[in-house]
Amino acid sequence: MENTSLATDQQALLDEAILDNEEILEEEGALFEHYRFEVPRGQALLRIDKYLANHLEGTSRHRVQLAIDAGYVYVNGKNAKANYRIKPLDLITISLPYRRRGVEILPEEMDLNICYEDDDLLVVNKPAGLVVHPGCGNYTGTLINGLAYYLGKRQDAEEGDERMGMLVHRIDKNTSGILLIAKTDEAQLKLAEQFFHHTIDRKYIAIVWGDVKEDSGTVVGHIGRDPNNRQCFKVFPDGSSGKHAVTHYRVIERLGYVTVVECKLETGRTHQIRVHMNYIGHPLFNDDRYGGDRILKGTVYAKYKKFIDNCFEILPRQALHAKNLGFVHPRTGNYVFIESELPEDMSSVMERFRVFSSAGRQDHP
């Protein structure tokens, strides 16, 4: 068995693209684990769902069947059926929405802003600064710990709880906004399938440095880890590294030295909006990882510097909010659209720039 980590489209899976395991929870698209099996010589004929359930640790036959129905299982490069009987030397690849194991999740009381909930899923408006899932030094105080308390559940280190609250996607710690959580295996696989095929509607609001020239546009460019800084990502315009990424943007409001833009994700790469806007010369306001935490546009006067410093204090993180999310409900088939209000830190900074701009203090360099 080979666990090859994360990919976000079928071609990448078949090409056996391998990323670092740590990127499983960094991807803003669907979260998947990928496995590859070569059936050994001498293997008796056996239904593929039973074979995979026997070989995937901690995965039920029912979950495998759901993955087959969702089109995540391939045999020799072709979609498999649940009643297919494997043969010696068959090459099987399977994608499963990610379920972290090896971490005990303890319930912690937390004030959660739940926008929508039913028996299959819930939608949370996550505040900036809240880590989504335990791991990488954050084993308590995460959103999943809060969900465990809310749902009255607890997860042991080696086995999951089907109603624990399963991630379908994620947003960065210091990004606020809408996050979709599945309650059941069925919901997780069906929702993850929509992310997998890029049919989820996602829009973000960002404050970026500079006066964006065009009223709307599209940024296309492969995104991958920056070889000079593993904590950052960068655009590889020649496609020599990284993965295909597309961001559509539209100007919402021009505020002098900053612009408010709406970004629609066509793909879901790590830090995609932050990287793409930086690539076109408009890093996010106060994004310390991509250079937006210093004055990039404006005057040299001390009064302006103090104004920006005050804005940085009000908004001590990158100015990015997951504004809305649209998806097909995994049980009813109805379209669900959830929208959230801008958080106070972003709206306050926008208002300050409106006042600053209208006061005629824009002494362009």
Secondary structure in CASP SS format (residue, H / E / C, confidence):
PFRMAT SS
TARGET T0000
AUTHOR 0000-0000-0000
METHOD secondary structure of the structure
MODEL  1
M C 1.00
E E 1.00
N E 1.00
T C 1.00
S C 1.00
L C 1.00
A C 1.00
T C 1.00
D C 1.00
Q H 1.00
Q H 1.00
A H 1.00
L H 1.00
L H 1.00
D C 1.00
E C 1.00
A C 1.00
I C 1.00
L C 1.00
D C 1.00
N H 1.00
E H 1.00
E H 1.00
I H 1.00
L H 1.00
E C 1.00
E C 1.00
E C 1.00
G C 1.00
A C 1.00
L C 1.00
F E 1.00
E E 1.00
H E 1.00
Y E 1.00
R E 1.00
F E 1.00
E E 1.00
V C 1.00
P C 1.00
R C 1.00
G C 1.00
Q C 1.00
A C 1.00
L C 1.00
L E 1.00
R E 1.00
I H 1.00
D H 1.00
K H 1.00
Y H 1.00
L H 1.00
A H 1.00
N H 1.00
H H 1.00
L C 1.00
E C 1.00
G C 1.00
T C 1.00
S C 1.00
R H 1.00
H H 1.00
R H 1.00
V H 1.00
Q H 1.00
L H 1.00
A H 1.00
I H 1.00
D H 1.00
A C 1.00
G C 1.00
Y C 1.00
V E 1.00
Y E 1.00
V E 1.00
N C 1.00
G C 1.00
K E 1.00
N E 1.00
A C 1.00
K C 1.00
A C 1.00
N C 1.00
Y C 1.00
R E 1.00
I E 1.00
K C 1.00
P C 1.00
L C 1.00
D C 1.00
L E 1.00
I E 1.00
T E 1.00
I E 1.00
S E 1.00
L E 1.00
P E 1.00
Y C 1.00
R C 1.00
R C 1.00
R C 1.00
G C 1.00
V C 1.00
E C 1.00
I E 1.00
L C 1.00
P C 1.00
E C 1.00
E C 1.00
M C 1.00
D C 1.00
L C 1.00
N C 1.00
I E 1.00
C E 1.00
Y E 1.00
E E 1.00
D C 1.00
D C 1.00
D C 1.00
L E 1.00
L E 1.00
V E 1.00
V E 1.00
N E 1.00
K E 1.00
P C 1.00
A C 1.00
G C 1.00
L C 1.00
V C 1.00
V C 1.00
H C 1.00
P C 1.00
G E 1.00
C C 1.00
G C 1.00
N E 1.00
Y C 1.00
T C 1.00
G C 1.00
T C 1.00
L H 1.00
I H 1.00
N H 1.00
G H 1.00
L H 1.00
A H 1.00
Y H 1.00
Y H 1.00
L H 1.00
G C 1.00
K C 1.00
R C 1.00
Q E 1.00
D C 1.00
A C 1.00
E C 1.00
E C 1.00
G C 1.00
D C 1.00
E C 1.00
R C 1.00
M C 1.00
G C 1.00
M E 1.00
L E 1.00
V C 1.00
H C 1.00
R C 1.00
I C 1.00
D C 1.00
K C 1.00
N C 1.00
T C 1.00
S E 1.00
G E 1.00
I E 1.00
L E 1.00
L E 1.00
I E 1.00
A E 1.00
K C 1.00
T C 1.00
D H 1.00
E H 1.00
A H 1.00
Q H 1.00
L H 1.00
K H 1.00
L H 1.00
A H 1.00
E H 1.00
Q H 1.00
F H 1.00
F H 1.00
H C 1.00
H C 1.00
T C 1.00
I C 1.00
D E 1.00
R E 1.00
K E 1.00
Y E 1.00
I E 1.00
A E 1.00
I E 1.00
V E 1.00
W E 1.00
G C 1.00
D C 1.00
V C 1.00
K C 1.00
E C 1.00
D C 1.00
S E 1.00
G E 1.00
T E 1.00
V E 1.00
V E 1.00
G C 1.00
H E 1.00
I E 1.00
G E 1.00
R E 1.00
D E 1.00
P C 1.00
N C 1.00
N E 1.00
R E 1.00
Q E 1.00
C E 1.00
F E 1.00
K E 1.00
V E 1.00
F E 1.00
P C 1.00
D C 1.00
G C 1.00
S C 1.00
S C 1.00
G C 1.00
K E 1.00
H C 1.00
A C 1.00
V E 1.00
T E 1.00
H E 1.00
Y E 1.00
R E 1.00
V E 1.00
I E 1.00
E E 1.00
R E 1.00
L C 1.00
G C 1.00
Y C 1.00
V E 1.00
T E 1.00
V E 1.00
V E 1.00
E E 1.00
C E 1.00
K E 1.00
L E 1.00
E C 1.00
T C 1.00
G C 1.00
R C 1.00
T C 1.00
H C 1.00
Q H 1.00
I H 1.00
R H 1.00
V H 1.00
H H 1.00
M H 1.00
N H 1.00
Y H 1.00
I C 1.00
G C 1.00
H C 1.00
P C 1.00
L E 1.00
F C 1.00
N C 1.00
D C 1.00
D C 1.00
R C 1.00
Y C 1.00
G C 1.00
G C 1.00
D C 1.00
R C 1.00
I C 1.00
L C 1.00
K C 1.00
G C 1.00
T C 1.00
V C 1.00
Y C 1.00
A H 1.00
K H 1.00
Y H 1.00
K H 1.00
K H 1.00
F H 1.00
I H 1.00
D H 1.00
N H 1.00
C H 1.00
F H 1.00
E H 1.00
I H 1.00
L C 1.00
P C 1.00
R C 1.00
Q C 1.00
A C 1.00
L E 1.00
H E 1.00
A E 1.00
K E 1.00
N E 1.00
L E 1.00
G E 1.00
F E 1.00
V E 1.00
H C 1.00
P C 1.00
R C 1.00
T C 1.00
G C 1.00
N C 1.00
Y E 1.00
V E 1.00
F E 1.00
I E 1.00
E E 1.00
S C 1.00
E C 1.00
L C 1.00
P C 1.00
E H 1.00
D H 1.00
M H 1.00
S H 1.00
S H 1.00
V H 1.00
M H 1.00
E H 1.00
R H 1.00
F H 1.00
R H 1.00
V H 1.00
F H 1.00
S H 1.00
S H 1.00
A C 1.00
G C 1.00
R C 1.00
Q C 1.00
D C 1.00
H C 1.00
P C 1.00
END
